[in-house]
Amino acid sequence: MSTMPRQRKKGNSKTKKVSSKEQPGLRVLTQKRYLNDIFQFCADNHDGWMVLIVDKKATKALSSAVGMYDIMERRVTLVEDIERKRAPFTDQGAIYLLAPTEDSVNRLISDWEGNILYGKSVFIFFLGRLSEKYIEKIKACRPLVQRIKCLMEANVDFLAKESRAFHFDMRKAFQDVYLRKSRTKAELRMADKLISVCSTLNEYPHIRFANESPSATTLARQLDIKLNQFLKNPEFWFHGDANNPDRERATLLILDRKDDCLTPLMHDFFYQAMVNDVLNVNNDKITLAKKSGENLDDYEDDDSDSDYDDEDDDDDNDGRKQSKSPKKKVEKPVDAVDILLNEDDAVWVELRGKHIAEVINTLSERVQEMINSDTSGLATKSKGKSMTLSQMADALKALPEYQEVMSKLSQHMQIAHQCMEKLRSNNLMELSEIEQTLATGEKENGSTPSIADLMELVINQLKSMSDPKARFRLLLLTIMSQNGVKEEYQAPLFTAAQITNEQEKVLEALVDTMDIPLINKGNEGKSRFQKLFGNTTKKNIDINSQYANSRYVPPLKYILDELIHGKLSIKDYPAVRDLPESHGSGSGTATSARPRPTGSARQKKGATARWARSKNSKDGSADETYQGGRVIVFIIGGMSWPELRVIRELMQKESKEVIAGSTYFTTPLTFLDDIQRLAKKPKSHSPKPHKKSSKKSSKRYPLSNE
């Protein structure tokens, strides 16, 4: 069984700075691996047409990087699902692209037992490392072995969702990691997949990890073992080796979602995060009606829960089946159209990191420019009048020119319109201000509220909310941001939140599995993830934020900033092996890069200031040149969209290439669902805490640290 690193690169004795244009991102490198190392390789070694056979995991991985047209150019006539019954094509070659699982291996073998489906040339590629026992099973199938032209580990066992972002489609790993004591299986799968990422990037990184996380520690050590085994492959080269000194070796930082459960629950008004939070987006797909502004939130795609239920490995399910949540059976409207929000949509790529207010301004300006350049009379009709988002979308559809551009602008006008409707109908402006105050410890004007005033704000907000999920989300935000609430506020908060017995079990599970206290024993107002910064005095607040309702900064930004500048604490984030001197002392005593002023962080007052851009704001559109080795950051348990945004911002600011990855990308609702699942599986490893009486009371409030 052979692996597939790219061809060894010739060395150059002279080091040079490599511009950003010469530094392709992960997605481009993944595309090259699929198109050149797999499909072109097969085309070069087979004269005729070929059929591509894939399983579900391979379909997701492949579609995240390449399109059908690219594959067909390499003489692939048809793509078939290995799980379906297929017609024979005995005159064509077969390319199998499969996940390295027992189920996929068994289906591969069954294709060659009995009626033969394909011709005499068979090329087999597995996404990642294949177990020896499965290799032996393949060898035992003589009709298949006689036809095999290639059997390789392609090392593409991940989804390249963005230019420099990936995930493993391992949502179920959240339960696997946090509901058990022993840690090996889930982390071993992650390590194998990280080998694929490092192989594709040609990196042999220095590995650092969150010291207080057992999962991060286990993953780091397992990955180090596997990387050093992989390094024995004579065809593998990496940046920073003796023959390739053009870049330094990369640094891989492994973090744990458990250390910051607050960020994924916050409302975020930047375009990508907001769309994925308030609208119905499944696997990057959103469904829009052709009539502008029509909301299709009630329509639920067949794949809406596939990121959980299809996962992951038959070798790691411990014989248990995951139950599916019942889906709403709503017919898809006839005039509906599916839109993919991915790297192929240039408008989406441009706007996804912008605040929704800036998105609307940008779209409005573009639309007005196109209307003004039109000769149909629309510009004359609208002169002197302010057009609504719906009117602009309709106007775009009436223009005869620039159809492709107009289509994209019109779609994003609809999406922005729906986001604003959700913001107004759910009163998200007022809710987000409470969230920002909870998370930062400061009001919009820079003042610090008392705990009593803050709890009163939260309780009144909870009483005004009708959605049970939204209430529970705010309750969790309150508990997490305050490191537990004072005992006298617990009953009023729980009463206002109208928590159910099931939600009470979830709170108990948070204490047992995520180490989140429900009762604050004295560290008033201190967030539990402040320990991530060692002895620093930073707060999770951006005083230069353009928007008051977006002043909270995910802690990940500060961690990466310290890593890039060689100041990240070696004690809190040790390395598996000794680090070079260029990584700095990492004393962890550095102060924030943005010292906090004594005055107010907000000069403007009122709701208008929340949307107003500051005069000193930059659009961040300048070209960057990346310097030094890559940084790869991987979060066990899910990465949120706001974190992905701040990584892009930091990469641009510091001219440092950062590859972001996780077990999966999470939204507030999926993260809330994952937290709730922690209470569904009985925990045999620990007795039930808090049980004081066999009598069932009408209202129980879970307590921590009892």
C-alpha positions, 0 to 999 in steps of 0.5 A: 500500500503506497501513500501519496505525497507530492513529488519531492521538490528540488532543493535551492541553497538560497532562501527567498521570500515567497509572495502570497501569490506563490503560496497556494492555500490548502484548497488549491493544493487539495484541488491539485492532488485530486486533479493531478495525482488522482484523476490525471494519473488514472487518465495517463494509465488508462486509454479509455473512459472511466467511472468514478465510484465514491462513498458518502464521505468521499463525495463530501471531501471531493465536492469541497475542492473540485467540480464535476467539469474538472473531473470529466476533463480527465475522461470520467464519464459518470460518478456513482454512489457505491451504496446504490445498485449500479448498471455494469460498464464492463468497457470502462475503467473504474476509479474508486475513491473511498473512506478507509472504513470497513463498510466501504471496503466490504462494498468495494469487494462485493463489486467483484464477487459475482457479476463483474461491473467494470473493465480490466483497469481498477484504480483504488484511492482511499482518503486516508490511512487504511488498516492492515486488516482491510488491506488483507481483505482486499488482497483476498479478492482475486478478481479484484486484485487481478485488475488493480492498477493502483492502490493508494492512500491519497491523504485527502481525508478532510474537507477543504471548505475555504482557501485556508480552512478545513474540517473533518466532518466529525461532529459526533466526535463532540460526544465521543470526546466529552462523554468518556474517560479513556481517550484514544479512538477519536483522537487517533482518527483526528491524528490520521486526518491531520496527517492528510492535511500535513501531507497535502501542505508538505508540512512537518510542524512543531506541535503545541497543545493546550496543556490543561486539555486531556484530549489536546494532549493525547492528540498532540502525542499521537500525531507526533508518533504518526508524523514521525512514522510518515516521515520515513516515506522517501517521497515526502518532503516538507517546508524547512527541511535541508532541501527546501529552506524557502520557508520555515517549518510550520507550527501546529497549535491544538486547542479544545472547544471545552476551554471556550464554550462562550464564543460559539453561542454569541450572536455575531453580525458579520455576514458569514456568521449571521447567515449561518446563525439566523438562516437555514443553511445546510452544507453551505447551501441556502434555498431562496425563492425567486420572489425577492425577500421570501423566506424559506426557513420552514423548508428543510433539506434532506441533508440537513442532519447528515453532518451528524448521522452519517458520521463517522466510523464503524470502528468507533461507534461502540455498537451504538446507533445515533437516533435521528431527530424528526424532520419537518416534512415541508415541500420545497417550493417549485420556484425555489433555487439552491444557492451554494455559499462557498469559494466559487461565489466571488461575491460571498468570498468578498462579503463574508467577513464584513459586518451586515451593515457594511454588506448592505452598503456595499450591495446597495452601492453596487446595485445603484451603479448598475441601475445608473448604467442601465438604459431601461429607465430604472435610474430615472424612475428611482432618482431622488428616491431611496430604494429598499433591499427588495426593490433593488433585488427586483430592479436587478432582475429587470436589467438585461445586461450583466446577468451573471453578476446581477444574479449573484448580487440579487441573491445576496440582496435577498439573503441580507434582507432575510438577515435584517428581517430576523434581526428586527423580528427577534429583537437581536440588537437589544439581545446582542447588547446584553450578550456583549456586556456579559462577555466583555464586562462592559456596557456600550459606553465603556462603564462596568455594570454591577452584577445585580444590574446585569442579572436584572437585565438578563432576567427581564430579557428572558421574560420577554423571549418566547422561543425556548431555545433562545432563552436557554441559549441566553441562560447558557451565555450568562452562566459561562460568561460569569463563571457561574452565577451567584446563588441568589440569582440562580432561581430567578434566572431559571424561572425566567428561562422556564427551564425544562427537566431536560434542560436541567439535565443538560446543565448538570452534564455541563458540570460533569463533562465540560467543567462549567460551574453553575454557581459562582463561588466568589470570582465575580464576573470572571470568565473561565477561559481567562486562564487561557492567557496565563497572567495577562491582563487582557479582556476579550474586548476590541476597543477599536471595533467599528460596531458597538454590538461587535466589540467582543473578541474571541479568545482565539485571536489573542492566543494566535497573536501571541503565538505569532509574536513568540509570546505564547506561554510554553507552560500553558501551551507546551510543545511535544518536542523542543522548539527552536529559539525563533519561537521565543521564550513564551513566558506568557506575561506579555500584555495585550497588543491593544492596551486599554484606555482609561476613557470610554470605548464608545463615543457615540450614543444610541442605536445609530452608533451600533451600526456606524463605522468608525472614521479610522476603520480600514477595509483590509483589502490590501494585498499581503505577503506571507512571511515565515512558516505557516501556523496551523490551528486545530480546535477539537470540538468545533470551530465557530464562524466568528473565530474563522473571521478573526483568523482571516483578519489576523492573517492579513494584519500580521502577513502570516499564513494561518490554516484553520481547522477543526473537527467541524464548523459549528453554528450557535444552534448546532453547538447548542444541540451538541451540548444538549446531546451530552445529557442524552447518553447515560454516564456510567463512569460517574454517579449522579451528583446532586440527588438529595431526596427520592421525592420529586419536587415541582421545581429543581435547580441544579447546583455545582461543586456540591 
